[in-house]
């Protein structure tokens, strides 16, 4: 009804404007006057009364009604409802990981462990490719690498062999539903340090080191058994070497200077690498966490070569005292010392003794570096606590 009234008023106003624009003459003919009278009366009424104010008020009310009608029209309401629903759905999807984590916390934790682990593993693989190119371009010389790069160059191939079965099996259809929970249940056996938490890294390092330290006594017995051969050969270093073994048997350790005094003993039989017995080689492999199958001497020499270049890199980078705490602990674990609950000063002091001996080792006395864990850690309190 209001719209109809508005249209009627608009038509009357248009007619009025048209009549005002026409030239009208009221002289001489009465019919013209009669014809114009209604318009004149309409004009006089409009000019003299309160009708325009009422029309303006009605127009304001009408415009308000029109705005409300547009605001609450079906199309506008539909558009607003769709926007609200879409925004709520977008917020829900954006925070969906939190919803899943609340409902399935264990599954989300496993997913994040493998997500972060695969990312770190892939990054280390890319670093290994770059490091390998650098080594091959420098005639397999590790002196062009930093300490961290040497550690990665030695450890990453072993990690790749260890985790490769899990990643290959998980690529099969529906196999990931089985292999991922299984690997999560046995992370030390099926996964590498890329997938471990900080606490797991500490615990697993201690477990591995404990298995290695179990062979300390056997290697020490092999060294004692060869002492008689030195005496029969009238070796000039027999007295000094016998004194060192006596210190180890009494619960003490020789200094780096005393060890360097018997350096020549490891350059000839029976302590040269090529002269060691099969059982002695096997125990040394276990002590250094190396596979004790074929090519034992080659693996042991490679291990000593890598550790020697790690020590050279430490020297190039400013010495042991410039290493951070975590690097100190990791370096001690690699060399056969349990660094858990040790102070930074104690780790630095022990590593300095190790590096002094390692820097003078060459290809002829590489056996000395392989026996250095016995000479420097056999009676260490931290290791005895871990074993017993």
C-alpha positions, 0 to 999 in steps of 0.5 A: 500500500505504501509503495502504491501511494508513493507512485501516485504522488510521483505521477501527480508531481510530474503532471504538475511540472508539465503543466507549469512548463506549458504557456497557458492563456486565460484571456478571452475564453472561459473554457480555458479558465475552467480547464486551468482552474483545477490546476490553479486551485491545486497550486494554491492549496499546495502553496498555502497548506502544510502538505509538503512537510507531511510529504517529506515525513512520509518520504523519510518513513518510506525510505527507512522502510525501503532500507529495512526491506533491502536489509532483510530481503531474502537475497541479503539474508541468504548472503549474510548466512552464507558468509557466517557459515563459511567463516565458521567452517574456515575457522573450524578447518584452520583449527582442526589439528587442535580438534584432532589432537584433543580426540586422538592425542596419541595418533597426533603425537605419532604423526608429528614424530614422523613428520619432524623426523622425516624432515630432519632426515631429508635435510641431513641427506641433502647435507650428506650429498654436498659433503660427499661432493666436497670430499670427492673433489678434494681426493677424499681428504677430510681436512676440508670439512668441519667437525660437524660435517665429519660427524655427519659424514660418518654417521649418516650412511649408517642411519640411512641403512637403519631407517631405509626398511621402515621408509620403504615398507611404509610406501606400500599400500596400507603398510604405514598403518602397521609399520609406523606404530611398530617403529614408534614402539621400538624407536631404538631398533627401527628408527634413528636419532632424527625421530627421537626426543631429547630424553630418548637421545640421552637414554639410547646413547647411554644404552649403546655406550653401556654395550660398548663398555662391556668389552673394555675388560676383554680388550684389556685382557688381550693387551695384557696377554701380549705383554709377555711377547714384548718381554720375549722380544726385548722391546725397549718400551716393555717397562713403560708399557708394563707400567701403564698396564699396571696403572690400569689394573690398579684403578688409575690412568696414564697421562697423555705424555706417558701414552705418547712415550709408548707410541712406538709399541703400536707400530710393530707386532704384537700391537700393530693393527695387522698383527692383532688376533681374530678375537682381539679384532672382534672385541675392538669392533664391539668396543667401537660399535662396528660390525664384527664381520668381514673386513674388520681391519678395514672398518677399524682403520676407517673408524680411527681415520674419521675420529682422528680427523674429528680431533684435527677439526676440533683443533682447527676450530679453536680447541676443545674449550670452544665447543658447546656443552652438547657437542662436548657430550656427543664427542665424549660418547663417540670416544667411549666416555659417559658424559652424563652428569659430568661438568663442562670442565671435566669433559674439556679436561678429558677431551684435551688429553685425548686430542693431545694423543690423537693429533700425533697418530699416523697410519703406522700407529693407528692401533694406538687410537683404537686402544685409546678408550682403554688407556683413558676411560677404563677406570673412569668413574662415570663409566663404572657407574654406567656398567655397574 
